[in-house]
Amino acid sequence: MRCPFCQARDSRVVDSRELGSGESIRRRRECAACGRRFTTYERVESGGLMVVKRDGRREEFDARKLRDKLRIALTKRPVAQGEIDRIITTVETELLAMGTVEVPSTAIGEIVLRELKQVDEVAYIRFASVYRSFADLQDLRREMDVLSGTLDKPERSG
């Protein structure tokens, strides 16, 4: 593993810990050249998983893209990076468990919404407003009512 500080290739693992329920591993490493420490994460690759967009386009699943979208929804919210990592791991695990090479983008969106609902309701509304393409304040109010439990969730076509 290349040191991010001096670019040397020789490092040793100082500490390893499982994250969540064992889907990923956090490793603390020490560079043999400069002695500085850095953190790496190891997880099962979701390689080959294709996302089918609403317009029919297909693109490879990209956890970094999902991380960016979650960061936007969680801007200025009191949610730790570890929680974002947990959500991404949950999404990847559930997608792989589907046992198919192609998954609809709607499946990803619904998993993310379910997880955000448990973590931060403001982030949930932010993500839902983009994912569900709210047209106006009435759509936003309806989703907030669903979130607060005063309305049943409307059926949506994917």
Phi and psi in radians as a Rosetta constraint file:
Dihedral C 1 N 2 CA 2 C 2 CIRCULARHARMONIC -1.297 0.35
Dihedral N 2 CA 2 C 2 N 3 CIRCULARHARMONIC 2.340 0.35
Dihedral C 2 N 3 CA 3 C 3 CIRCULARHARMONIC -1.212 0.35
Dihedral N 3 CA 3 C 3 N 4 CIRCULARHARMONIC 2.250 0.35
Dihedral C 3 N 4 CA 4 C 4 CIRCULARHARMONIC -1.253 0.35
Dihedral N 4 CA 4 C 4 N 5 CIRCULARHARMONIC -0.215 0.35
Dihedral C 4 N 5 CA 5 C 5 CIRCULARHARMONIC -1.647 0.35
Dihedral N 5 CA 5 C 5 N 6 CIRCULARHARMONIC -0.852 0.35
Dihedral C 5 N 6 CA 6 C 6 CIRCULARHARMONIC -2.022 0.35
Dihedral N 6 CA 6 C 6 N 7 CIRCULARHARMONIC -0.066 0.35
Dihedral C 6 N 7 CA 7 C 7 CIRCULARHARMONIC 1.255 0.35
Dihedral N 7 CA 7 C 7 N 8 CIRCULARHARMONIC 0.120 0.35
Dihedral C 7 N 8 CA 8 C 8 CIRCULARHARMONIC -1.153 0.35
Dihedral N 8 CA 8 C 8 N 9 CIRCULARHARMONIC 2.642 0.35
Dihedral C 8 N 9 CA 9 C 9 CIRCULARHARMONIC -1.656 0.35
Dihedral N 9 CA 9 C 9 N 10 CIRCULARHARMONIC -0.140 0.35
Dihedral C 9 N 10 CA 10 C 10 CIRCULARHARMONIC -1.756 0.35
Dihedral N 10 CA 10 C 10 N 11 CIRCULARHARMONIC 2.044 0.35
Dihedral C 10 N 11 CA 11 C 11 CIRCULARHARMONIC -2.492 0.35
Dihedral N 11 CA 11 C 11 N 12 CIRCULARHARMONIC 2.817 0.35
Dihedral C 11 N 12 CA 12 C 12 CIRCULARHARMONIC -2.188 0.35
Dihedral N 12 CA 12 C 12 N 13 CIRCULARHARMONIC 2.621 0.35
Dihedral C 12 N 13 CA 13 C 13 CIRCULARHARMONIC -1.410 0.35
Dihedral N 13 CA 13 C 13 N 14 CIRCULARHARMONIC 2.177 0.35
Dihedral C 13 N 14 CA 14 C 14 CIRCULARHARMONIC -1.664 0.35
Dihedral N 14 CA 14 C 14 N 15 CIRCULARHARMONIC -0.614 0.35
Dihedral C 14 N 15 CA 15 C 15 CIRCULARHARMONIC -2.690 0.35
Dihedral N 15 CA 15 C 15 N 16 CIRCULARHARMONIC 2.463 0.35
Dihedral C 15 N 16 CA 16 C 16 CIRCULARHARMONIC -2.272 0.35
Dihedral N 16 CA 16 C 16 N 17 CIRCULARHARMONIC 2.376 0.35
Dihedral C 16 N 17 CA 17 C 17 CIRCULARHARMONIC -2.477 0.35
Dihedral N 17 CA 17 C 17 N 18 CIRCULARHARMONIC 2.431 0.35
Dihedral C 17 N 18 CA 18 C 18 CIRCULARHARMONIC -1.298 0.35
Dihedral N 18 CA 18 C 18 N 19 CIRCULARHARMONIC 2.515 0.35
Dihedral C 18 N 19 CA 19 C 19 CIRCULARHARMONIC -1.913 0.35
Dihedral N 19 CA 19 C 19 N 20 CIRCULARHARMONIC 2.597 0.35
Dihedral C 19 N 20 CA 20 C 20 CIRCULARHARMONIC 1.027 0.35
Dihedral N 20 CA 20 C 20 N 21 CIRCULARHARMONIC -2.293 0.35
Dihedral C 20 N 21 CA 21 C 21 CIRCULARHARMONIC -1.815 0.35
Dihedral N 21 CA 21 C 21 N 22 CIRCULARHARMONIC 0.635 0.35
Dihedral C 21 N 22 CA 22 C 22 CIRCULARHARMONIC 1.614 0.35
Dihedral N 22 CA 22 C 22 N 23 CIRCULARHARMONIC 0.199 0.35
Dihedral C 22 N 23 CA 23 C 23 CIRCULARHARMONIC -1.365 0.35
Dihedral N 23 CA 23 C 23 N 24 CIRCULARHARMONIC -0.336 0.35
Dihedral C 23 N 24 CA 24 C 24 CIRCULARHARMONIC -2.563 0.35
Dihedral N 24 CA 24 C 24 N 25 CIRCULARHARMONIC 2.870 0.35
Dihedral C 24 N 25 CA 25 C 25 CIRCULARHARMONIC -2.239 0.35
Dihedral N 25 CA 25 C 25 N 26 CIRCULARHARMONIC 2.333 0.35
Dihedral C 25 N 26 CA 26 C 26 CIRCULARHARMONIC -1.751 0.35
Dihedral N 26 CA 26 C 26 N 27 CIRCULARHARMONIC 2.246 0.35
Dihedral C 26 N 27 CA 27 C 27 CIRCULARHARMONIC -2.148 0.35
Dihedral N 27 CA 27 C 27 N 28 CIRCULARHARMONIC 2.294 0.35
Dihedral C 27 N 28 CA 28 C 28 CIRCULARHARMONIC -1.649 0.35
Dihedral N 28 CA 28 C 28 N 29 CIRCULARHARMONIC 2.247 0.35
Dihedral C 28 N 29 CA 29 C 29 CIRCULARHARMONIC -2.127 0.35
Dihedral N 29 CA 29 C 29 N 30 CIRCULARHARMONIC 2.681 0.35
Dihedral C 29 N 30 CA 30 C 30 CIRCULARHARMONIC -2.171 0.35
Dihedral N 30 CA 30 C 30 N 31 CIRCULARHARMONIC 2.245 0.35
Dihedral C 30 N 31 CA 31 C 31 CIRCULARHARMONIC -1.278 0.35
Dihedral N 31 CA 31 C 31 N 32 CIRCULARHARMONIC 2.302 0.35
Dihedral C 31 N 32 CA 32 C 32 CIRCULARHARMONIC -1.253 0.35
Dihedral N 32 CA 32 C 32 N 33 CIRCULARHARMONIC -0.435 0.35
Dihedral C 32 N 33 CA 33 C 33 CIRCULARHARMONIC -1.472 0.35
Dihedral N 33 CA 33 C 33 N 34 CIRCULARHARMONIC -0.902 0.35
Dihedral C 33 N 34 CA 34 C 34 CIRCULARHARMONIC -1.837 0.35
Dihedral N 34 CA 34 C 34 N 35 CIRCULARHARMONIC -0.219 0.35
Dihedral C 34 N 35 CA 35 C 35 CIRCULARHARMONIC 1.399 0.35
Dihedral N 35 CA 35 C 35 N 36 CIRCULARHARMONIC -0.012 0.35
Dihedral C 35 N 36 CA 36 C 36 CIRCULARHARMONIC -1.374 0.35
Dihedral N 36 CA 36 C 36 N 37 CIRCULARHARMONIC 2.691 0.35
Dihedral C 36 N 37 CA 37 C 37 CIRCULARHARMONIC -1.863 0.35
Dihedral N 37 CA 37 C 37 N 38 CIRCULARHARMONIC 2.590 0.35
Dihedral C 37 N 38 CA 38 C 38 CIRCULARHARMONIC -2.586 0.35
Dihedral N 38 CA 38 C 38 N 39 CIRCULARHARMONIC 2.867 0.35
Dihedral C 38 N 39 CA 39 C 39 CIRCULARHARMONIC -1.967 0.35
Dihedral N 39 CA 39 C 39 N 40 CIRCULARHARMONIC 2.420 0.35
Dihedral C 39 N 40 CA 40 C 40 CIRCULARHARMONIC -2.214 0.35
Dihedral N 40 CA 40 C 40 N 41 CIRCULARHARMONIC 2.768 0.35
Dihedral C 40 N 41 CA 41 C 41 CIRCULARHARMONIC -2.182 0.35
Dihedral N 41 CA 41 C 41 N 42 CIRCULARHARMONIC 2.485 0.35
Dihedral C 41 N 42 CA 42 C 42 CIRCULARHARMONIC -2.203 0.35
Dihedral N 42 CA 42 C 42 N 43 CIRCULARHARMONIC 2.309 0.35
Dihedral C 42 N 43 CA 43 C 43 CIRCULARHARMONIC -2.637 0.35
Dihedral N 43 CA 43 C 43 N 44 CIRCULARHARMONIC 2.841 0.35
Dihedral C 43 N 44 CA 44 C 44 CIRCULARHARMONIC -1.177 0.35
Dihedral N 44 CA 44 C 44 N 45 CIRCULARHARMONIC 2.327 0.35
Dihedral C 44 N 45 CA 45 C 45 CIRCULARHARMONIC -1.342 0.35
Dihedral N 45 CA 45 C 45 N 46 CIRCULARHARMONIC 2.401 0.35
Dihedral C 45 N 46 CA 46 C 46 CIRCULARHARMONIC -1.642 0.35
Dihedral N 46 CA 46 C 46 N 47 CIRCULARHARMONIC 0.569 0.35
Dihedral C 46 N 47 CA 47 C 47 CIRCULARHARMONIC -0.908 0.35
Dihedral N 47 CA 47 C 47 N 48 CIRCULARHARMONIC 2.446 0.35
Dihedral C 47 N 48 CA 48 C 48 CIRCULARHARMONIC 1.460 0.35
Dihedral N 48 CA 48 C 48 N 49 CIRCULARHARMONIC -0.078 0.35
Dihedral C 48 N 49 CA 49 C 49 CIRCULARHARMONIC -1.346 0.35
Dihedral N 49 CA 49 C 49 N 50 CIRCULARHARMONIC 2.129 0.35
Dihedral C 49 N 50 CA 50 C 50 CIRCULARHARMONIC -1.834 0.35
Dihedral N 50 CA 50 C 50 N 51 CIRCULARHARMONIC 2.395 0.35
Dihedral C 50 N 51 CA 51 C 51 CIRCULARHARMONIC -1.752 0.35
Dihedral N 51 CA 51 C 51 N 52 CIRCULARHARMONIC 2.231 0.35
Dihedral C 51 N 52 CA 52 C 52 CIRCULARHARMONIC -1.689 0.35
Dihedral N 52 CA 52 C 52 N 53 CIRCULARHARMONIC 1.973 0.35
Dihedral C 52 N 53 CA 53 C 53 CIRCULARHARMONIC -1.301 0.35
Dihedral N 53 CA 53 C 53 N 54 CIRCULARHARMONIC 2.909 0.35
Dihedral C 53 N 54 CA 54 C 54 CIRCULARHARMONIC -1.047 0.35
Dihedral N 54 CA 54 C 54 N 55 CIRCULARHARMONIC -0.557 0.35
Dihedral C 54 N 55 CA 55 C 55 CIRCULARHARMONIC -1.522 0.35
Dihedral N 55 CA 55 C 55 N 56 CIRCULARHARMONIC 0.098 0.35
Dihedral C 55 N 56 CA 56 C 56 CIRCULARHARMONIC 1.663 0.35
Dihedral N 56 CA 56 C 56 N 57 CIRCULARHARMONIC -0.224 0.35
Dihedral C 56 N 57 CA 57 C 57 CIRCULARHARMONIC -1.108 0.35
Dihedral N 57 CA 57 C 57 N 58 CIRCULARHARMONIC 2.691 0.35
Dihedral C 57 N 58 CA 58 C 58 CIRCULARHARMONIC -2.145 0.35
Dihedral N 58 CA 58 C 58 N 59 CIRCULARHARMONIC 2.394 0.35
Dihedral C 58 N 59 CA 59 C 59 CIRCULARHARMONIC -2.535 0.35
Dihedral N 59 CA 59 C 59 N 60 CIRCULARHARMONIC 2.692 0.35
Dihedral C 59 N 60 CA 60 C 60 CIRCULARHARMONIC -1.171 0.35
Dihedral N 60 CA 60 C 60 N 61 CIRCULARHARMONIC 2.441 0.35
Dihedral C 60 N 61 CA 61 C 61 CIRCULARHARMONIC -1.061 0.35
Dihedral N 61 CA 61 C 61 N 62 CIRCULARHARMONIC 2.330 0.35
Dihedral C 61 N 62 CA 62 C 62 CIRCULARHARMONIC -2.272 0.35
Dihedral N 62 CA 62 C 62 N 63 CIRCULARHARMONIC 1.863 0.35
Dihedral C 62 N 63 CA 63 C 63 CIRCULARHARMONIC -1.094 0.35
Dihedral N 63 CA 63 C 63 N 64 CIRCULARHARMONIC -0.525 0.35
Dihedral C 63 N 64 CA 64 C 64 CIRCULARHARMONIC -1.145 0.35
Dihedral N 64 CA 64 C 64 N 65 CIRCULARHARMONIC -0.672 0.35
Dihedral C 64 N 65 CA 65 C 65 CIRCULARHARMONIC -1.129 0.35
Dihedral N 65 CA 65 C 65 N 66 CIRCULARHARMONIC -0.739 0.35
Dihedral C 65 N 66 CA 66 C 66 CIRCULARHARMONIC -1.107 0.35
Dihedral N 66 CA 66 C 66 N 67 CIRCULARHARMONIC -0.737 0.35
Dihedral C 66 N 67 CA 67 C 67 CIRCULARHARMONIC -1.026 0.35
Dihedral N 67 CA 67 C 67 N 68 CIRCULARHARMONIC -0.756 0.35
Dihedral C 67 N 68 CA 68 C 68 CIRCULARHARMONIC -1.082 0.35
Dihedral N 68 CA 68 C 68 N 69 CIRCULARHARMONIC -0.744 0.35
Dihedral C 68 N 69 CA 69 C 69 CIRCULARHARMONIC -1.151 0.35
Dihedral N 69 CA 69 C 69 N 70 CIRCULARHARMONIC -0.682 0.35
Dihedral C 69 N 70 CA 70 C 70 CIRCULARHARMONIC -1.150 0.35
Dihedral N 70 CA 70 C 70 N 71 CIRCULARHARMONIC -0.710 0.35
Dihedral C 70 N 71 CA 71 C 71 CIRCULARHARMONIC -1.066 0.35
Dihedral N 71 CA 71 C 71 N 72 CIRCULARHARMONIC -0.679 0.35
Dihedral C 71 N 72 CA 72 C 72 CIRCULARHARMONIC -1.103 0.35
Dihedral N 72 CA 72 C 72 N 73 CIRCULARHARMONIC -0.846 0.35
Dihedral C 72 N 73 CA 73 C 73 CIRCULARHARMONIC -1.099 0.35
Dihedral N 73 CA 73 C 73 N 74 CIRCULARHARMONIC -0.530 0.35
Dihedral C 73 N 74 CA 74 C 74 CIRCULARHARMONIC -1.724 0.35
Dihedral N 74 CA 74 C 74 N 75 CIRCULARHARMONIC 0.187 0.35
Dihedral C 74 N 75 CA 75 C 75 CIRCULARHARMONIC -0.969 0.35
Dihedral N 75 CA 75 C 75 N 76 CIRCULARHARMONIC 2.247 0.35
Dihedral C 75 N 76 CA 76 C 76 CIRCULARHARMONIC 1.045 0.35
Dihedral N 76 CA 76 C 76 N 77 CIRCULARHARMONIC 0.467 0.35
Dihedral C 76 N 77 CA 77 C 77 CIRCULARHARMONIC -1.887 0.35
Dihedral N 77 CA 77 C 77 N 78 CIRCULARHARMONIC 2.603 0.35
Dihedral C 77 N 78 CA 78 C 78 CIRCULARHARMONIC -1.415 0.35
Dihedral N 78 CA 78 C 78 N 79 CIRCULARHARMONIC 1.089 0.35
Dihedral C 78 N 79 CA 79 C 79 CIRCULARHARMONIC -2.148 0.35
Dihedral N 79 CA 79 C 79 N 80 CIRCULARHARMONIC 2.220 0.35
Dihedral C 79 N 80 CA 80 C 80 CIRCULARHARMONIC -1.283 0.35
Dihedral N 80 CA 80 C 80 N 81 CIRCULARHARMONIC 2.701 0.35
Dihedral C 80 N 81 CA 81 C 81 CIRCULARHARMONIC -1.001 0.35
Dihedral N 81 CA 81 C 81 N 82 CIRCULARHARMONIC -0.626 0.35
Dihedral C 81 N 82 CA 82 C 82 CIRCULARHARMONIC -1.050 0.35
Dihedral N 82 CA 82 C 82 N 83 CIRCULARHARMONIC -0.572 0.35
Dihedral C 82 N 83 CA 83 C 83 CIRCULARHARMONIC -1.238 0.35
Dihedral N 83 CA 83 C 83 N 84 CIRCULARHARMONIC -0.666 0.35
Dihedral C 83 N 84 CA 84 C 84 CIRCULARHARMONIC -1.098 0.35
Dihedral N 84 CA 84 C 84 N 85 CIRCULARHARMONIC -0.770 0.35
Dihedral C 84 N 85 CA 85 C 85 CIRCULARHARMONIC -1.051 0.35
Dihedral N 85 CA 85 C 85 N 86 CIRCULARHARMONIC -0.704 0.35
Dihedral C 85 N 86 CA 86 C 86 CIRCULARHARMONIC -1.106 0.35
Dihedral N 86 CA 86 C 86 N 87 CIRCULARHARMONIC -0.741 0.35
Dihedral C 86 N 87 CA 87 C 87 CIRCULARHARMONIC -1.089 0.35
Dihedral N 87 CA 87 C 87 N 88 CIRCULARHARMONIC -0.797 0.35
Dihedral C 87 N 88 CA 88 C 88 CIRCULARHARMONIC -1.082 0.35
Dihedral N 88 CA 88 C 88 N 89 CIRCULARHARMONIC -0.753 0.35
Dihedral C 88 N 89 CA 89 C 89 CIRCULARHARMONIC -1.083 0.35
Dihedral N 89 CA 89 C 89 N 90 CIRCULARHARMONIC -0.724 0.35
Dihedral C 89 N 90 CA 90 C 90 CIRCULARHARMONIC -1.076 0.35
Dihedral N 90 CA 90 C 90 N 91 CIRCULARHARMONIC -0.789 0.35
Dihedral C 90 N 91 CA 91 C 91 CIRCULARHARMONIC -1.049 0.35
Dihedral N 91 CA 91 C 91 N 92 CIRCULARHARMONIC -0.876 0.35
Dihedral C 91 N 92 CA 92 C 92 CIRCULARHARMONIC -1.056 0.35
Dihedral N 92 CA 92 C 92 N 93 CIRCULARHARMONIC -0.767 0.35
Dihedral C 92 N 93 CA 93 C 93 CIRCULARHARMONIC -1.074 0.35
Dihedral N 93 CA 93 C 93 N 94 CIRCULARHARMONIC -0.801 0.35
Dihedral C 93 N 94 CA 94 C 94 CIRCULARHARMONIC -1.185 0.35
Dihedral N 94 CA 94 C 94 N 95 CIRCULARHARMONIC -0.633 0.35
Dihedral C 94 N 95 CA 95 C 95 CIRCULARHARMONIC -1.163 0.35
Dihedral N 95 CA 95 C 95 N 96 CIRCULARHARMONIC -0.767 0.35
Dihedral C 95 N 96 CA 96 C 96 CIRCULARHARMONIC -1.133 0.35
Dihedral N 96 CA 96 C 96 N 97 CIRCULARHARMONIC -0.603 0.35
Dihedral C 96 N 97 CA 97 C 97 CIRCULARHARMONIC -1.181 0.35
Dihedral N 97 CA 97 C 97 N 98 CIRCULARHARMONIC -0.343 0.35
Dihedral C 97 N 98 CA 98 C 98 CIRCULARHARMONIC -1.143 0.35
Dihedral N 98 CA 98 C 98 N 99 CIRCULARHARMONIC -0.406 0.35
Dihedral C 98 N 99 CA 99 C 99 CIRCULARHARMONIC 1.247 0.35
Dihedral N 99 CA 99 C 99 N 100 CIRCULARHARMONIC 0.435 0.35
Dihedral C 99 N 100 CA 100 C 100 CIRCULARHARMONIC -2.229 0.35
Dihedral N 100 CA 100 C 100 N 101 CIRCULARHARMONIC 2.736 0.35
Dihedral C 100 N 101 CA 101 C 101 CIRCULARHARMONIC -1.418 0.35
Dihedral N 101 CA 101 C 101 N 102 CIRCULARHARMONIC -0.511 0.35
Dihedral C 101 N 102 CA 102 C 102 CIRCULARHARMONIC -2.001 0.35
Dihedral N 102 CA 102 C 102 N 103 CIRCULARHARMONIC 2.359 0.35
Dihedral C 102 N 103 CA 103 C 103 CIRCULARHARMONIC -2.269 0.35
Dihedral N 103 CA 103 C 103 N 104 CIRCULARHARMONIC 2.472 0.35
Dihedral C 103 N 104 CA 104 C 104 CIRCULARHARMONIC -1.253 0.35
Dihedral N 104 CA 104 C 104 N 105 CIRCULARHARMONIC 2.528 0.35
Dihedral C 104 N 105 CA 105 C 105 CIRCULARHARMONIC -1.049 0.35
Dihedral N 105 CA 105 C 105 N 106 CIRCULARHARMONIC -0.481 0.35
Dihedral C 105 N 106 CA 106 C 106 CIRCULARHARMONIC -1.107 0.35
Dihedral N 106 CA 106 C 106 N 107 CIRCULARHARMONIC -0.596 0.35
Dihedral C 106 N 107 CA 107 C 107 CIRCULARHARMONIC -1.128 0.35
Dihedral N 107 CA 107 C 107 N 108 CIRCULARHARMONIC -0.716 0.35
Dihedral C 107 N 108 CA 108 C 108 CIRCULARHARMONIC -1.118 0.35
Dihedral N 108 CA 108 C 108 N 109 CIRCULARHARMONIC -0.821 0.35
Dihedral C 108 N 109 CA 109 C 109 CIRCULARHARMONIC -1.027 0.35
Dihedral N 109 CA 109 C 109 N 110 CIRCULARHARMONIC -0.725 0.35
Dihedral C 109 N 110 CA 110 C 110 CIRCULARHARMONIC -1.196 0.35
Dihedral N 110 CA 110 C 110 N 111 CIRCULARHARMONIC -0.652 0.35
Dihedral C 110 N 111 CA 111 C 111 CIRCULARHARMONIC -1.127 0.35
Dihedral N 111 CA 111 C 111 N 112 CIRCULARHARMONIC -0.794 0.35
Dihedral C 111 N 112 CA 112 C 112 CIRCULARHARMONIC -1.059 0.35
Dihedral N 112 CA 112 C 112 N 113 CIRCULARHARMONIC -0.794 0.35
Dihedral C 112 N 113 CA 113 C 113 CIRCULARHARMONIC -1.063 0.35
Dihedral N 113 CA 113 C 113 N 114 CIRCULARHARMONIC -0.740 0.35
Dihedral C 113 N 114 CA 114 C 114 CIRCULARHARMONIC -1.044 0.35
Dihedral N 114 CA 114 C 114 N 115 CIRCULARHARMONIC -0.756 0.35
Dihedral C 114 N 115 CA 115 C 115 CIRCULARHARMONIC -1.223 0.35
Dihedral N 115 CA 115 C 115 N 116 CIRCULARHARMONIC -0.755 0.35
Dihedral C 115 N 116 CA 116 C 116 CIRCULARHARMONIC -1.115 0.35
Dihedral N 116 CA 116 C 116 N 117 CIRCULARHARMONIC -0.585 0.35
Dihedral C 116 N 117 CA 117 C 117 CIRCULARHARMONIC -1.030 0.35
Dihedral N 117 CA 117 C 117 N 118 CIRCULARHARMONIC -0.612 0.35
Dihedral C 117 N 118 CA 118 C 118 CIRCULARHARMONIC -1.401 0.35
Dihedral N 118 CA 118 C 118 N 119 CIRCULARHARMONIC -0.415 0.35
Dihedral C 118 N 119 CA 119 C 119 CIRCULARHARMONIC -1.673 0.35
Dihedral N 119 CA 119 C 119 N 120 CIRCULARHARMONIC -0.858 0.35
Dihedral C 119 N 120 CA 120 C 120 CIRCULARHARMONIC -2.794 0.35
Dihedral N 120 CA 120 C 120 N 121 CIRCULARHARMONIC 2.008 0.35
Dihedral C 120 N 121 CA 121 C 121 CIRCULARHARMONIC -1.184 0.35
Dihedral N 121 CA 121 C 121 N 122 CIRCULARHARMONIC -0.571 0.35
Dihedral C 121 N 122 CA 122 C 122 CIRCULARHARMONIC -1.153 0.35
Dihedral N 122 CA 122 C 122 N 123 CIRCULARHARMONIC -0.777 0.35
Dihedral C 122 N 123 CA 123 C 123 CIRCULARHARMONIC -1.095 0.35
Dihedral N 123 CA 123 C 123 N 124 CIRCULARHARMONIC -0.658 0.35
Dihedral C 123 N 124 CA 124 C 124 CIRCULARHARMONIC -0.995 0.35
Dihedral N 124 CA 124 C 124 N 125 CIRCULARHARMONIC -0.876 0.35
Dihedral C 124 N 125 CA 125 C 125 CIRCULARHARMONIC -1.115 0.35
Dihedral N 125 CA 125 C 125 N 126 CIRCULARHARMONIC -0.728 0.35
Dihedral C 125 N 126 CA 126 C 126 CIRCULARHARMONIC -1.035 0.35
Dihedral N 126 CA 126 C 126 N 127 CIRCULARHARMONIC -0.848 0.35
Dihedral C 126 N 127 CA 127 C 127 CIRCULARHARMONIC -1.140 0.35
Dihedral N 127 CA 127 C 127 N 128 CIRCULARHARMONIC -0.771 0.35
Dihedral C 127 N 128 CA 128 C 128 CIRCULARHARMONIC -1.089 0.35
Dihedral N 128 CA 128 C 128 N 129 CIRCULARHARMONIC -0.629 0.35
Dihedral C 128 N 129 CA 129 C 129 CIRCULARHARMONIC -1.100 0.35
Dihedral N 129 CA 129 C 129 N 130 CIRCULARHARMONIC -0.583 0.35
Dihedral C 129 N 130 CA 130 C 130 CIRCULARHARMONIC -1.472 0.35
Dihedral N 130 CA 130 C 130 N 131 CIRCULARHARMONIC -0.868 0.35
Dihedral C 130 N 131 CA 131 C 131 CIRCULARHARMONIC -1.050 0.35
Dihedral N 131 CA 131 C 131 N 132 CIRCULARHARMONIC -0.744 0.35
Dihedral C 131 N 132 CA 132 C 132 CIRCULARHARMONIC -1.646 0.35
Dihedral N 132 CA 132 C 132 N 133 CIRCULARHARMONIC 0.073 0.35
Dihedral C 132 N 133 CA 133 C 133 CIRCULARHARMONIC 0.885 0.35
Dihedral N 133 CA 133 C 133 N 134 CIRCULARHARMONIC 1.040 0.35
Dihedral C 133 N 134 CA 134 C 134 CIRCULARHARMONIC -0.991 0.35
Dihedral N 134 CA 134 C 134 N 135 CIRCULARHARMONIC 2.296 0.35
Dihedral C 134 N 135 CA 135 C 135 CIRCULARHARMONIC -1.536 0.35
Dihedral N 135 CA 135 C 135 N 136 CIRCULARHARMONIC -0.518 0.35
Dihedral C 135 N 136 CA 136 C 136 CIRCULARHARMONIC -2.771 0.35
Dihedral N 136 CA 136 C 136 N 137 CIRCULARHARMONIC -3.098 0.35
Dihedral C 136 N 137 CA 137 C 137 CIRCULARHARMONIC -1.120 0.35
Dihedral N 137 CA 137 C 137 N 138 CIRCULARHARMONIC -0.509 0.35
Dihedral C 137 N 138 CA 138 C 138 CIRCULARHARMONIC -1.096 0.35
Dihedral N 138 CA 138 C 138 N 139 CIRCULARHARMONIC -0.730 0.35
Dihedral C 138 N 139 CA 139 C 139 CIRCULARHARMONIC -1.076 0.35
Dihedral N 139 CA 139 C 139 N 140 CIRCULARHARMONIC -0.735 0.35
Dihedral C 139 N 140 CA 140 C 140 CIRCULARHARMONIC -1.105 0.35
Dihedral N 140 CA 140 C 140 N 141 CIRCULARHARMONIC -0.804 0.35
Dihedral C 140 N 141 CA 141 C 141 CIRCULARHARMONIC -1.068 0.35
Dihedral N 141 CA 141 C 141 N 142 CIRCULARHARMONIC -0.728 0.35
Dihedral C 141 N 142 CA 142 C 142 CIRCULARHARMONIC -1.057 0.35
Dihedral N 142 CA 142 C 142 N 143 CIRCULARHARMONIC -0.780 0.35
Dihedral C 142 N 143 CA 143 C 143 CIRCULARHARMONIC -1.139 0.35
Dihedral N 143 CA 143 C 143 N 144 CIRCULARHARMONIC -0.657 0.35
Dihedral C 143 N 144 CA 144 C 144 CIRCULARHARMONIC -1.156 0.35
Dihedral N 144 CA 144 C 144 N 145 CIRCULARHARMONIC -0.647 0.35
Dihedral C 144 N 145 CA 145 C 145 CIRCULARHARMONIC -1.139 0.35
Dihedral N 145 CA 145 C 145 N 146 CIRCULARHARMONIC -0.713 0.35
Dihedral C 145 N 146 CA 146 C 146 CIRCULARHARMONIC -1.079 0.35
Dihedral N 146 CA 146 C 146 N 147 CIRCULARHARMONIC -0.790 0.35
Dihedral C 146 N 147 CA 147 C 147 CIRCULARHARMONIC -1.071 0.35
Dihedral N 147 CA 147 C 147 N 148 CIRCULARHARMONIC -0.725 0.35
Dihedral C 147 N 148 CA 148 C 148 CIRCULARHARMONIC -1.403 0.35
Dihedral N 148 CA 148 C 148 N 149 CIRCULARHARMONIC -0.097 0.35
Dihedral C 148 N 149 CA 149 C 149 CIRCULARHARMONIC 1.546 0.35
Dihedral N 149 CA 149 C 149 N 150 CIRCULARHARMONIC 0.176 0.35
Dihedral C 149 N 150 CA 150 C 150 CIRCULARHARMONIC -1.532 0.35
Dihedral N 150 CA 150 C 150 N 151 CIRCULARHARMONIC -0.200 0.35
Dihedral C 150 N 151 CA 151 C 151 CIRCULARHARMONIC -2.335 0.35
Dihedral N 151 CA 151 C 151 N 152 CIRCULARHARMONIC 2.653 0.35
Dihedral C 151 N 152 CA 152 C 152 CIRCULARHARMONIC -1.364 0.35
Dihedral N 152 CA 152 C 152 N 153 CIRCULARHARMONIC 2.606 0.35
Dihedral C 152 N 153 CA 153 C 153 CIRCULARHARMONIC -1.150 0.35
Dihedral N 153 CA 153 C 153 N 154 CIRCULARHARMONIC 2.216 0.35
Dihedral C 153 N 154 CA 154 C 154 CIRCULARHARMONIC -1.241 0.35
Dihedral N 154 CA 154 C 154 N 155 CIRCULARHARMONIC 2.585 0.35
Dihedral C 154 N 155 CA 155 C 155 CIRCULARHARMONIC -1.255 0.35
Dihedral N 155 CA 155 C 155 N 156 CIRCULARHARMONIC 2.357 0.35
Dihedral C 155 N 156 CA 156 C 156 CIRCULARHARMONIC -2.088 0.35
Dihedral N 156 CA 156 C 156 N 157 CIRCULARHARMONIC 2.437 0.35
Dihedral C 156 N 157 CA 157 C 157 CIRCULARHARMONIC -1.586 0.35
Dihedral N 157 CA 157 C 157 N 158 CIRCULARHARMONIC 2.412 0.35
